[in-house]
Amino acid sequence: MRILVVNGSPKGKYSVTLQTLLFLEKKFAAHEFEYLHAGQQINALAKDFSKAEKALRDADLIIFSYPVYTCIATSQLHRFISLLKSSGLDISGKFAAQITTSKHFYDFTAHKYIEENCCGLGLKYIRGLSADMDDLTTEKGQKEAEEFMRYVLWCAENNIYEPAKDYSPAKRLPVTPVAENSEGKSGDVVIVADLSGEDKGLKDMISRFRSVSAYKTRIVNLADIPMKGGCLGCFSCAPKGECVYDDGFAVALKNEIHSADAIVYAFTIKDHSMGWLFKQYDDRQFCNGHRPVTKGKPVGYLIGGNYPEEANLKAIIEARSEVGGNFLAGVACDQTDPDGEIDNLARKLAYAIENKLSLPANFYGVGGMKVFRDMIWLMRGLMKADHKFYKKKGLYDFPQRKVGTLIKMYFAGAFFSNEKLKARIGMKAINEGMLMPYKKVIDKACEKKG
Ligand SMILES: Cc1cc2nc3c(=O)[nH]c(=O)nc-3n(C[C@H](O)[C@H](O)[C@H](O)COP(=O)(O)O)c2cc1C
């Protein structure tokens, strides 16, 4: 088979992920491997896509090889997919798969994004390999990579691939304008918007939000944020949080965006995602490492397009709020009731600001922070800025030193294993005993009220 590896890492031949492909090329010598360093050469490809077109046309199997960046693919690979789609090149019927390396933090949402786009391009998508950064250096990782490749080739030989999901086209409803009245408004809600698509629908959503917001709002257009390019994945920012680009992005992020009372993101869905420019903005925030620097700040979204059908994008948006410790006040889109959704978003956001609303994280947040915690602990020699922050904020919540709970659980274990004792005391008393600490809280609450 002619296998085209689309390397979405900005590091080109220095990509860690790519090493798995180079390993597989040696192991599967009967097949022909070609490499397109799409991530590194994205600016050149944006000017002239013909090199990519030829490589894609010649391939029987396309493997997307890339690192997971902020829950999804790199901004460079986003842009590549967008260029591919707008080129009009028909690559339907070819096989496609993907290989990523990451620390498994939201690797599944990245894989889903590529799967959705492969299916949209009419490619026969075979499930991917999500490896840890270090997997290839272990025998187990090498075996898994080989097994994966054998599986992919077997699927291709037998014409077996994943079923494609059909997405209905967005039915974008108009937004009713409301006259702006900024009198008496205070506070500061920043709207970070991707207005590059000249999308009137999105602009109208933003306008209505600004009018109905009880807080003062301002727009930061992504095109005006100083960004010389996408994140290069060089990790130079790890010790001190300083980016190799000298474009002032970090300062703008801190002073113009993170300084606000709340942040509202506005974009139109592109290729099942937020679009490459928005992704570039997200990736560049790696200068803040894995530190939830906006913790406690409510966020909201204004989204043009068929958001209700985009389950993966929903997961990414929710995950980012949960891990960041931001109350997600809502996502208003333009599919069913844009006016109502925008107005409710504005009200919920105002409520969250006024009441400093902070609710416990769900699995997305708790699980995500545990992955970060373990990773930063291990990499603390490099990720100095993260390590300092995690120490200061008490985010290293291991090993668990809850000695009281530990002893209680031993007692409970011994008790529950003793049928005679259980029968003598009875389930009613056991249940009541378990609820005693909660009952105390409730009794106290009543006392206070009274
Ligand atoms: C900007 C940036 C964002 C990242 N985001 C994630 C992430 O969301 N999840 C994860 O598990 N790893 C994340 N990583 C780690 C990379 O996925 C990992 O280092 C990968 O192995 C790099 O592969 P490459 O050398 O092929 O580019 C991120 C790294 C960078 C630089």
The ligand as a Tripos MOL2 file, in Angstrom:
@<TRIPOS>MOLECULE
LIG
   31    33     1     0     0
SMALL
NO_CHARGES

@<TRIPOS>ATOM
      1 C1          0.4840   23.4460   23.1050 C.3       1 LIG1
      2 C2          0.4760   22.0530   23.6360 C.ar      1 LIG1
      3 C3         -0.7180   21.5070   24.0410 C.ar      1 LIG1
      4 C4         -0.7600   20.1950   24.5120 C.ar      1 LIG1
      5 N1         -1.9640   19.6910   24.8720 N.ar      1 LIG1
      6 C5         -2.0480   18.4040   25.2820 C.ar      1 LIG1
      7 C6         -3.3160   17.8350   25.6150 C.ar      1 LIG1
      8 O1         -4.3710   18.4680   25.5350 O.2       1 LIG1
      9 N2         -3.3300   16.5510   26.0220 N.ar      1 LIG1
     10 C7         -2.1950   15.7980   26.1710 C.ar      1 LIG1
     11 O2         -2.2940   14.6660   26.5970 O.2       1 LIG1
     12 N3         -0.9820   16.3120   25.8030 N.ar      1 LIG1
     13 C8         -0.8790   17.5790   25.3730 C.ar      1 LIG1
     14 N4          0.3300   18.1030   24.9980 N.ar      1 LIG1
     15 C9          1.5070   17.2150   24.9770 C.3       1 LIG1
     16 C10         1.7790   16.6730   23.5640 C.3       1 LIG1
     17 O3          0.6680   16.0340   23.0370 O.3       1 LIG1
     18 C11         2.9470   15.6870   23.5970 C.3       1 LIG1
     19 O4          4.0560   16.3480   24.0910 O.3       1 LIG1
     20 C12         3.2270   15.0570   22.2510 C.3       1 LIG1
     21 O5          3.8800   13.8340   22.4540 O.3       1 LIG1
     22 C13         4.1340   15.9110   21.3570 C.3       1 LIG1
     23 O6          4.2410   15.2590   20.1080 O.3       1 LIG1
     24 P1          5.0920   15.7840   18.9030 P.3       1 LIG1
     25 O7          6.5440   15.7810   19.3510 O.co2     1 LIG1
     26 O8          4.8270   14.7900   17.8230 O.co2     1 LIG1
     27 O9          4.6580   17.1550   18.5190 O.co2     1 LIG1
     28 C14         0.4260   19.4130   24.5700 C.ar      1 LIG1
     29 C15         1.6390   19.9830   24.1860 C.ar      1 LIG1
     30 C16         1.6770   21.2870   23.7150 C.ar      1 LIG1
     31 C17         2.9890   21.8730   23.2870 C.3       1 LIG1
@<TRIPOS>BOND
     1     1     2 1
     2     2     3 ar
     3     2    30 ar
     4     3     4 ar
     5     4     5 ar
     6     4    28 ar
     7     5     6 ar
     8     6     7 ar
     9     6    13 1
    10     7     8 2
    11     7     9 ar
    12     9    10 ar
    13    10    11 2
    14    10    12 ar
    15    12    13 ar
    16    13    14 ar
    17    14    15 1
    18    14    28 ar
    19    15    16 1
    20    16    17 1
    21    16    18 1
    22    18    19 1
    23    18    20 1
    24    20    21 1
    25    20    22 1
    26    22    23 1
    27    23    24 1
    28    24    25 2
    29    24    26 1
    30    24    27 1
    31    28    29 ar
    32    29    30 ar
    33    30    31 1
@<TRIPOS>SUBSTRUCTURE
     1 LIG1         1 GROUP 0 **** ****
